[in-house]
Amino acid sequence: MTEAIAAPASAPVEARARVYGEPLVALPPDLYIPPDALEVILEAFEGPLDLLLYLIRKHNLDILDIPMAELCRQYMEYVDRIRAKQLELAAEYLVMAAMLTEIKSRMLLPRPPREEGEAPAEDPRAELVRRLLEYEQIKYAARQLDELPQVGRDLHLVHVYLEKVAVARLPQVSVADLAAAWEAIVARARRNMHHHVTREELSVREHMSRVLRVLSVEGYKAFSELFDPAAGVPELVVTFLAILELAKQRMIEITQAEVYAPIYVKLAEADPDEREPESESE
């Protein structure tokens, strides 16, 4: 009797990846991977001057005395690499390569003897050195600016709405302004003055209440409109004392829009009905 031999179980195949939670064992046959998809660029330069400055700093060369032969060789190696893969990016590098070749050729040519008193010939590398120094300064300044805090990268602006009513600050009314306004009112009253021989008792408190009633109805009033020139000087004096007393007790405010403008009187922000005049003058 022949015994059946069980076939060994196949080893589990390790999944290459998971798509939507399902293991992917084999790559799809229609999967396309570009040739340069996994290419890693270790060094990227912003232009030919950036590449030249990198080569000079990498090999610790003197920028004022550049060895053109070695610099041209290393520069052309990089240009050949990028020209083989990305020809459209190598155009400006080829212009710089032509300039380097010209400088190298001019340095290899023999120089004629210099006569006495003749200025020395200009170094063919002078223009290149000038451009490299200017580019290095600009690059350093750009790095310094990039290190400054930037909105959106290092910090974010916070806008907070504050409900606030702006109150215009009016000029302060001085004592001289009040005196001048008072003299104008008295002068106008004297022109309309009539001779009366009577004894009249005038109450400052009563006039204070009258001024408050007028202001509570109209809100504000011109300083001169609070006086009645036809009532006589005693009436004007008592009204003026009432206005001063109300201002002292901060029940009214005396303001003007600008210097030498008409003076106005208005109620203070506190409710005048909640405060009674503190004193009475006869």
Disulfide bonds with the S-S distance in Angstrom:
none
